[in-house]
Amino acid sequence: MPDSMDEVEIFTDGACSGNPGPGGWGAILRLVSGDRAGLEKELWGGVPDTTNNRMELAAVIEALRSLKRPVSLRVYTDSQYVQKGISEWVPNWKRRGWQTADRKPVKNKDLWQELERLAAPHQIEWRWVRGHSGHAENERADALARRGIASLRAAGGNA
């Protein structure tokens, strides 16, 4: 989608029907700079048996995976787990061998490692937004995540 070092905004959300249960993720990518500024792309998907935190991470991972080259990003999430995790907690977890401060294994280590790998080539500013507070793009990302759950149900996945 974007040209080299274009500016992109990503809005993400994850949802779960039950926790654990069937889940969905959604993301909106918006090109902010360049001759195609304003161009948007929507992504969504679902997983039959998962947790809300895994879907929050999946939304960002899938958005980053869709990028074809390094860009300057602002990633908006309503998940403090994602925002603080990638900004603050991952370096400490890595120093401790992927253990929490109380010496327990980090949950969702596979997704944190994938997020870190996909984020590496980009310049990223991580921004937290309050969920379900009228933030237009967050509401759209939430609707996409719920579409992911609905697509599972339509395909005969867990309800």
C-alpha beads as a LAMMPS data file, in Angstrom:
LAMMPS data file: protein, C-alpha beads

159 atoms
158 bonds

1 atom types
1 bond types

-500.0 500.0 xlo xhi
-500.0 500.0 ylo yhi
-500.0 500.0 zlo zhi

Masses

1 110.0

Atoms # bond

1 1 1 0.000 0.000 0.000
2 1 1 2.409 2.817 1.079
3 1 1 5.561 4.140 -0.559
4 1 1 8.873 4.066 1.286
5 1 1 8.766 6.001 4.572
6 1 1 5.260 7.218 4.001
7 1 1 3.311 7.994 7.151
8 1 1 0.593 5.519 8.061
9 1 1 -1.959 5.393 10.855
10 1 1 -3.188 2.018 12.075
11 1 1 -6.263 1.603 14.273
12 1 1 -6.739 -1.833 15.826
13 1 1 -9.082 -3.761 18.068
14 1 1 -9.671 -7.310 19.190
15 1 1 -12.833 -8.942 20.498
16 1 1 -13.793 -12.233 22.054
17 1 1 -17.189 -13.858 22.594
18 1 1 -16.354 -15.417 25.916
19 1 1 -12.772 -15.298 27.147
20 1 1 -11.605 -17.754 25.988
21 1 1 -13.942 -18.278 23.100
22 1 1 -14.314 -17.367 19.438
23 1 1 -12.482 -14.156 18.724
24 1 1 -11.978 -11.574 16.045
25 1 1 -9.560 -8.824 15.201
26 1 1 -9.885 -5.718 13.063
27 1 1 -7.550 -3.064 11.709
28 1 1 -7.776 0.070 9.625
29 1 1 -4.685 1.316 7.811
30 1 1 -4.722 4.901 6.592
31 1 1 -2.056 6.517 4.433
32 1 1 -1.363 9.951 5.900
33 1 1 1.263 11.342 3.515
34 1 1 2.071 11.232 -0.166
35 1 1 -0.029 11.520 -3.288
36 1 1 -2.382 8.797 -2.052
37 1 1 -2.987 10.340 1.385
38 1 1 -6.351 9.325 2.792
39 1 1 -6.309 5.886 1.166
40 1 1 -7.625 3.307 3.638
41 1 1 -7.564 -0.446 3.897
42 1 1 -9.667 -2.539 6.296
43 1 1 -8.586 -5.946 7.568
44 1 1 -10.344 -8.448 9.808
45 1 1 -10.288 -12.097 10.747
46 1 1 -11.338 -14.590 13.361
47 1 1 -10.022 -17.454 15.446
48 1 1 -12.271 -20.227 16.831
49 1 1 -10.813 -20.568 20.348
50 1 1 -8.747 -17.697 21.692
51 1 1 -8.582 -14.870 24.218
52 1 1 -9.233 -11.160 24.001
53 1 1 -5.545 -10.326 24.556
54 1 1 -4.490 -12.623 21.717
55 1 1 -6.978 -10.889 19.414
56 1 1 -5.710 -7.445 20.438
57 1 1 -2.184 -8.574 19.520
58 1 1 -3.362 -10.283 16.330
59 1 1 -4.957 -7.059 15.080
60 1 1 -1.643 -5.197 15.241
61 1 1 0.336 -8.150 13.891
62 1 1 -1.924 -8.572 10.864
63 1 1 -1.871 -4.835 10.145
64 1 1 1.944 -4.784 10.250
65 1 1 2.115 -7.967 8.185
66 1 1 0.137 -6.229 5.429
67 1 1 2.768 -3.502 4.997
68 1 1 5.095 -4.024 2.048
69 1 1 8.013 -1.789 3.137
70 1 1 9.206 0.236 6.129
71 1 1 7.026 3.213 7.027
72 1 1 6.549 5.730 9.801
73 1 1 3.566 4.579 11.861
74 1 1 1.177 5.730 14.513
75 1 1 -0.544 2.666 15.934
76 1 1 -3.727 3.304 17.921
77 1 1 -5.027 0.605 20.251
78 1 1 -7.535 0.554 23.080
79 1 1 -5.494 -2.195 24.717
80 1 1 -3.079 -1.052 27.402
81 1 1 -1.836 -4.651 27.333
82 1 1 -0.616 -4.101 23.751
83 1 1 0.543 -0.493 24.149
84 1 1 2.422 -0.978 27.424
85 1 1 3.509 -4.480 26.499
86 1 1 5.388 -3.469 23.370
87 1 1 6.575 -0.103 24.732
88 1 1 7.581 -1.074 28.277
89 1 1 7.253 -4.740 29.201
90 1 1 8.876 -6.646 26.288
91 1 1 12.422 -5.390 26.983
92 1 1 12.131 -6.490 30.627
93 1 1 10.612 -9.849 29.697
94 1 1 13.454 -10.483 27.274
95 1 1 16.077 -9.620 29.919
96 1 1 14.438 -12.134 32.241
97 1 1 14.261 -14.884 29.610
98 1 1 10.607 -14.243 28.751
99 1 1 9.479 -14.379 32.350
100 1 1 7.341 -11.891 34.239
101 1 1 8.619 -10.021 37.297
102 1 1 7.229 -12.827 39.486
103 1 1 9.136 -15.450 37.428
104 1 1 6.152 -16.846 35.534
105 1 1 6.253 -17.507 31.782
106 1 1 5.009 -14.552 29.702
107 1 1 1.587 -15.262 28.260
108 1 1 1.289 -14.979 24.476
109 1 1 5.083 -15.065 24.052
110 1 1 4.669 -16.293 20.467
111 1 1 2.609 -13.236 19.520
112 1 1 4.864 -10.775 21.384
113 1 1 7.881 -12.145 19.507
114 1 1 6.051 -11.913 16.189
115 1 1 4.900 -8.364 16.955
116 1 1 8.436 -7.339 17.846
117 1 1 9.795 -8.892 14.628
118 1 1 7.191 -7.194 12.424
119 1 1 7.584 -3.826 14.180
120 1 1 11.393 -3.749 13.838
121 1 1 11.705 -2.241 10.323
122 1 1 9.252 0.577 11.042
123 1 1 9.361 3.798 13.037
124 1 1 6.389 3.343 15.368
125 1 1 4.635 5.600 17.835
126 1 1 2.275 3.536 20.015
127 1 1 -0.853 5.397 21.150
128 1 1 -3.520 4.219 23.555
129 1 1 -7.117 5.385 23.071
130 1 1 -10.007 4.756 25.425
131 1 1 -12.210 2.014 23.974
132 1 1 -15.930 2.465 23.375
133 1 1 -15.689 6.191 23.989
134 1 1 -16.794 7.486 20.602
135 1 1 -13.358 7.433 18.897
136 1 1 -14.549 6.885 15.315
137 1 1 -11.722 4.694 14.071
138 1 1 -11.647 2.637 17.265
139 1 1 -15.372 1.994 16.874
140 1 1 -14.774 0.939 13.252
141 1 1 -11.925 -1.381 14.281
142 1 1 -14.208 -2.889 16.928
143 1 1 -16.897 -3.475 14.291
144 1 1 -14.300 -5.192 12.075
145 1 1 -13.226 -7.424 14.976
146 1 1 -16.845 -8.379 15.544
147 1 1 -17.135 -9.060 11.806
148 1 1 -14.286 -11.538 12.277
149 1 1 -16.328 -13.373 14.922
150 1 1 -19.441 -13.260 12.725
151 1 1 -17.499 -14.698 9.765
152 1 1 -16.437 -17.625 11.981
153 1 1 -20.028 -18.281 12.948
154 1 1 -21.172 -18.053 9.337
155 1 1 -18.508 -20.581 8.375
156 1 1 -19.690 -22.947 11.108
157 1 1 -16.955 -22.119 13.624
158 1 1 -17.486 -21.882 17.375
159 1 1 -20.427 -19.720 18.375

Bonds

1 1 1 2
2 1 2 3
3 1 3 4
4 1 4 5
5 1 5 6
6 1 6 7
7 1 7 8
8 1 8 9
9 1 9 10
10 1 10 11
11 1 11 12
12 1 12 13
13 1 13 14
14 1 14 15
15 1 15 16
16 1 16 17
17 1 17 18
18 1 18 19
19 1 19 20
20 1 20 21
21 1 21 22
22 1 22 23
23 1 23 24
24 1 24 25
25 1 25 26
26 1 26 27
27 1 27 28
28 1 28 29
29 1 29 30
30 1 30 31
31 1 31 32
32 1 32 33
33 1 33 34
34 1 34 35
35 1 35 36
36 1 36 37
37 1 37 38
38 1 38 39
39 1 39 40
40 1 40 41
41 1 41 42
42 1 42 43
43 1 43 44
44 1 44 45
45 1 45 46
46 1 46 47
47 1 47 48
48 1 48 49
49 1 49 50
50 1 50 51
51 1 51 52
52 1 52 53
53 1 53 54
54 1 54 55
55 1 55 56
56 1 56 57
57 1 57 58
58 1 58 59
59 1 59 60
60 1 60 61
61 1 61 62
62 1 62 63
63 1 63 64
64 1 64 65
65 1 65 66
66 1 66 67
67 1 67 68
68 1 68 69
69 1 69 70
70 1 70 71
71 1 71 72
72 1 72 73
73 1 73 74
74 1 74 75
75 1 75 76
76 1 76 77
77 1 77 78
78 1 78 79
79 1 79 80
80 1 80 81
81 1 81 82
82 1 82 83
83 1 83 84
84 1 84 85
85 1 85 86
86 1 86 87
87 1 87 88
88 1 88 89
89 1 89 90
90 1 90 91
91 1 91 92
92 1 92 93
93 1 93 94
94 1 94 95
95 1 95 96
96 1 96 97
97 1 97 98
98 1 98 99
99 1 99 100
100 1 100 101
101 1 101 102
102 1 102 103
103 1 103 104
104 1 104 105
105 1 105 106
106 1 106 107
107 1 107 108
108 1 108 109
109 1 109 110
110 1 110 111
111 1 111 112
112 1 112 113
113 1 113 114
114 1 114 115
115 1 115 116
116 1 116 117
117 1 117 118
118 1 118 119
119 1 119 120
120 1 120 121
121 1 121 122
122 1 122 123
123 1 123 124
124 1 124 125
125 1 125 126
126 1 126 127
127 1 127 128
128 1 128 129
129 1 129 130
130 1 130 131
131 1 131 132
132 1 132 133
133 1 133 134
134 1 134 135
135 1 135 136
136 1 136 137
137 1 137 138
138 1 138 139
139 1 139 140
140 1 140 141
141 1 141 142
142 1 142 143
143 1 143 144
144 1 144 145
145 1 145 146
146 1 146 147
147 1 147 148
148 1 148 149
149 1 149 150
150 1 150 151
151 1 151 152
152 1 152 153
153 1 153 154
154 1 154 155
155 1 155 156
156 1 156 157
157 1 157 158
158 1 158 159
